[in-house]
């Protein structure tokens, strides 16, 4: 019996194939009005994309925009694998973890 590979074990090519498959499933779920299923696929896509990025490019203390959430920013306290741990700025600032694919580096002329 073959087990499914973890994202951490996949090559970039395999990750791209997985993302394409997940996007297709997400599109179908959206068309059928299956919102919770769509959200699951979107989270899986974000996770797979994170494994194609270098966690060393994300620095503690820096603030990033949150993809898909305009006007929301996230300050990294520390990194753990492909997750950035920290808090959203301007809110109650409770600690949470976001996959690094959801973080957009701010341009130098902002903030």
Secondary structure by P-SEA (a helix, b strand, c coil): cccccccccccaaaaaaaaaaaaaaaaaaaaacaaaaaaaaaaaaaaaaaaacccccccccbbbbbcccccbbbbbccccccbbbbbbccccccccccccccccccccccc
